[in-house]
Each structure stands twice: as structure tokens, then as C-alpha cells.
Amino acid sequence: MPLLGGDVTEGLVRVGDTVRGPLGSNSALVHAALDHLESVGFVGAPRFLGVDDQGRAVLSYVDGEVAGRPRPDWIADEGRLISVARLLRSLDDAMIDFGIPDIELEQNPDPEGIPPARSYPSDFIGHRDVTPENVIFRDGVAYALIDFDLARPSTRMQEVQGALVYWAPISDPADRDRRLRDVDPFRRARLFADAYGLDAADRTVLVEDLRYGTERSWHLMRDRARRLGGGWARMWDEGVGDVIRRRGAWLDEHGEELATALVS
């Protein structure tokens, strides 16, 4: 049974109680991370079961409710938001002992014109793609995270920052799902940070770093669309670059209010 992946995930199929899909450049790290999570008893992630005779990665299927498109009404529920933050914290805590393994990751040169990446000491391998499509809910509570394809060395601030883009959400109101247009993104950001347990030092730099990262994101998305095609090109053609630009403008206008909400 074909499955709907995220914006760029293609070729996923469900076979019985498993999900199968193509191997990627990050697969070795993803599979090692999933093996670690299983070894420490973390239940909120798929299990890596090996590679099948067609060369596809085989993961356990995690049953539950996902906020696909169009978004369900419950996407605005604050209790669910808080449960996502707690699940993410549990995941990141479980990954601490895994460390930063000596697994070669694909490195692509930055495209021309992009601001240089900021360097932060990485504490663990983070998920870094906590979109509504990648959170499995059971009984109204976030139960598991799926799609670890973007997992990479991370900090807690980067994990929370990335999740807030989707769950606060941090975006121009015109780009929000209609069910999230009337929510208070400042309150939701604070609720998420509190539920995750993000420390004060990380909160003070989160918004300014997100502004910077938004500019980098525009360049990276354009480069991936040109270089990789597929889902990346489709997203670019559908206007994701304009969405990112509007997010940056929203942060320029409301960033101080967001920063205050996180620390006050």
C-alpha cells in the first residue's frame, strides 16, 4: 500500500506491519539512531528491521493519527502542542548517550550568496523535522515521531526552534492553515518551550538565530530545488521560497514580541 510521505519523501509503501522505502545518503545514521532508541527502550519511534531483497529500508509501522493536509481541527489544541514538546524532549534525552557517531554524512557546499552557517557545539543527533506529518498521536497525545531522514547533530535550541515553525506556528498569517490563523503564536511558543524544558540561555538566542536561519533556508531550498529536483523542485514551484520570505518579514516585525514571550 503506497503511503503519503512528507513534502520530499517518495517511494514509501506499507507492507503488513512494516514501512519500506528507498535508502538515502543519511540512512546509516538514521538506522543507527533507531537501533539506539530501541536499545534504551524508547517506544516513540519506528524500529529499524533491516533491508529487504529490493534494497529498501524496512521499518516498523507506527499506527495512530497524523495531522495531514488538510489539517484536522485538533491541530490548534494546546494539549496536543504540549504533548509534542514533551515527546521531543523525551526523544532528545534518549539520544544523549548515543553521542555524535563517527558516521560520514553527506556534505554539500553552501550555494553562492548564502550567509555562512553558525556553529554550535552539538549535543546529540536530533530529529530536526518535527512537522505535523511526522508526529503520530494516540488518544489525543503525541506518541511517536517518524521520518528521521533529516536527523543530524543538533542542540536543544535547534530542535525547539524547528518545531515552533510548524506548531506555534512562526509564519505569516496568510501562510497558516485556516485552523491556526486565530491562535496566539506567542503563547503557543511559550507553552512549547516550557513543556520541552528549554533553558533560559537557549531561549534568549532562539529568535535571533531563527531570523538568521530563515535567510539561509531560502538559499538552501532554492539550491535543493535546482540540484535535486523531485519534491524539492515541486515545493519551490509551489511558492515555498515566498513563504520563507514572508516568515522572515513576520520575524522582523514580531521577533521582539516572540523573544519576550519566550523569556518573560
N, C-alpha and C positions, 0 to 999 in steps of 0.2 A: 504494500500500500504506500503510494507516494505521500510524503509529508511536506507541509509548507515550512520551509526554513525561515531564517531571518531575511534581511534585505539582500545579503550576498551569498547565503548558504544554499547550494544547489545539490541535487542528486541524492537527497535523503529519502530512504524508504523504511517502512516498518515491516519487519518480518517476525510474526509472532510477538514475543515479548522483548524483541530487540529492535534497535535502530541501526541502520547501516548507511554508510556514506563514504565518499572518497577521502583518501589520505591527503593531507596538506603539508605545507612546509613547517607547520608548528605541531604536527601530530605527535612527534616523540615527546615533547614537553607536556602536551595535554594528557597523553596516556600515562606518563609517569606521575603526573599530578593526581589523576583519577585513581591510580593504584595506591598512592599515598593516602588519599582520603578514605579509601576502603580500609586500608590497614589500621587507621586510627579510629574507625567506627563512625565516620561522618556519613550520615544517611542522605543528606540533602544534595546529592549529585549522582549522575549516572555511574554505572560501573563499566570499566573497560574490560571487554570479554575476549579481545583478540582481533585477528584479521581473518576474514573469510577467504574462500577459494577464488573469489573475484577481486581480491586485493582491497576490499572495503573494510574500514574500521567497524567493529561491532560493539555497540554499547547497549546497556540495559535500557528498556523503555520505561520512562517515569510517567505514570498515569496521573491525571489531575486536570486542573482548569488553568487556561492561559489567556491573557488579555491580548488576543489577536486584534486584527483590524476587520471591521470597525470595532473600536474599543467597547467593552461592556460598561454598563452604568457603574459597576462597582470599582472601576479604575480610580475614582475620586475618593474612595473610602479611606479615611485616615488610619483606621485599624490595620488595613492591608498594607498601607505605606509603612507603618511602624514594623510590621512583621517582615517586610522585605529588608529593612535595615538590620533587624536582629539576625535574620538568616545570613546576610552578607557578613556581619561581624563573626558569626559562628564559623563560616567558611574561612575567613581570613585567619582567625585564631587557629583553626585546624591546619592551615598551611604553613604556619610559622616554623615548625620543626622540619619541614621539607627543605627549607632554605632556598638558595638560588643554585640549582644544579648546574653542573658543567655540561649543558646540552647546547649545541650550537643552534642559534636562532637565525632565521633569515634576516639579513640586514640590507636594506636598500638605501642608497644615498638620498639625502634630502633633495627635493626638487628645487630648482632655481627660484630665488626670491622668497623662500620661506624663512621666518625668524628661526634662529638656532634653538634646538631643544634645550630645555633646562634640565640640569642633572640633579636628581635627588637620590640619596642612598636608599636603595631598595631593600625592603624588609622581608619580602615573601613573593611568591607568584600569585598575582591577583587575577580575578576573573575579567575585569575591565570591560564588560559588555552587558551590564545588568539592565537590559531593556525589558519592557513588559512582555515581549515574546519569549524571553529567556527565563522567566520565573514561573514555576509550577505551584499552583495553590491547591490546597485541600481544606475543605471546611472553612473557607474564608481566610486561611492563614498561609503565608508563603512557606512552602515545604521544601522545594528543591530549585537549584539553578542548573540550567542546561546550556549547551553550546559554549564550550570553553575555548573556542578556536582563537580568540584574541588574548588568551592568558599570557601574561608576561611579568617580568619583575616590576614590582609596584610598591607604593606606600599606601597607608590607610587614607590619607588625604585624597590621593588619586582615585581610589575605589569609590569613596563617597561622592567626590566631585562628578565622576562619570555617571553615577546612578542618579544624582539630582537633576541632571539634564532631562531625564525622562520622567522622573517621579515627582519632582516639585510642581510643574516642570520649569526648567530655565529656558525660556524661549519667548519669542514674540507671541502675544495672544492670538494673532492671526494664524499662527502655525500650530496651535494646540488643538488637540481633539476637542470637539464641542463639549464633551463631558468634563474637560479640565479648564475650560475658559473662565469659569467663575470661581475657581478655587483660589486660595491665598497662597502663592508660591513661597512667600517668605515664611509663613507659619509652617508649611509643609517641609521646607528645607530645615528649619529648626527641629521639628519633630524627628526627621530622619537622622540628623546629626546626633541628637540626644539619644535616640534608640540605638544607634550604632555605637555610641560612646566615643565619638571623635573628640580628641583632646583640644584644649584651648589654643595651643600653638598652631595646630593644623587648621583650625577654624579661621585664624587671623590671616592666613595666606591663601585660603581656598579660592576666594572670589577673584583676587588679582591674578592668580595663576590660571583660573578658568578663562579670564579675558584673553590672556596670552595664548592659551591652548586653543581657543576658538579661532584665532587667526591662523595658527598652524594647521588646524583641522581643515580649513578651507583649501589650503595649498595641497595637503595630503589627499583629500578627497578628489580634487581635480587630477592629481598625478595618478592615482589608482584607476580613475575612470579612463584615462588615456592609455595607461600601461597594461592594465589587467582586463579591461572591458567587462563583459558579463554584467553581474548585478551592480558592480561599481558604476559602470557606464550608464546603466538604466537609472540609478539613483541620481546621477549628475544630470542626465537629460530631463528628469522629472523635477529638477529645481533644488536639489539639496544644497547646492552652493549658495543660492539665495536665502535658504532657510538659515544657514550658518551665518551669513552676513547679518541677517535680521537679529539673530541671537546676540551677536556681538554688539549691535546697536542697542538692544534691550539692556545688556550688561553695562554699557556706557551710561545709560540713563538711570538704571535701577541698582547698579552694583553696590553702591554705598548702603542703600537700604537693605539689600540682601546680606551684606557683611555685618551690619548692625544686628539683624535678626539672628544671625548665627552665634553671636557672642554676648548679646545682652541678656 
